[in-house]
Amino acid sequence: MADASSLVVSFGLVTLLAGALTFGAGVLRTGRVPGGAAPANRDEPAPIRP
């Protein structure tokens, strides 16, 4: 059986991998990076301000 340190390291790597996959899927789905500046969406016209 593996010792505690290797279990902690493997758990950390799996957590980082899952976070990276979730982050990548969110970026691909929304087309923007969370916390960053939103890119200009050319499909929708700019709102007309009175």
Buried (B, 14 or more C-beta within 10 A) or exposed (E): EEEEEEEEEEEEEEEEEEEEEEEEEEEEEEEEEEEEEEEEEEEEEEEEEE
